[in-house]
Amino acid sequence: MPDHATDRPADHAADHAAGTAAGMTVVVRYFAGAAAAAGRTEEKVPLPAGATLAVLVEDLVARHGTRLARVLAAASFLLDEVGGDTRRPLHDGAFVDVLPPFAGG
């Protein structure tokens, strides 16, 4: 999957069309250590209709491997800027923020 930070607008339209054929497309935004593990700060991910946050996490692990898997295991997730658990259903165009544990206070 290409790094969307450098894509042209036409590439985004193609990604959305592919995601729509698969059911939905969500935008995943990575922060701090999650961005380092994924090698990007944002990506669009096509998913089947009815997918949950847990399905998205499985997909991200398959895409990016064990380094991101370790971060995701400890991360918190926001769906459209609201916290929730991994059973929460996603929708087309949703924004999912991946927030790894932060040090400090």
Secondary structure by P-SEA (a helix, b strand, c coil): ccccccccaaaaaaaaaaaaaacbbbbbbbcaaaaaaacccbbbbbbcccccaaaaaaaaaaaccaaaaaaaaabbbbccccccccccccccbbbbbbbcccccc
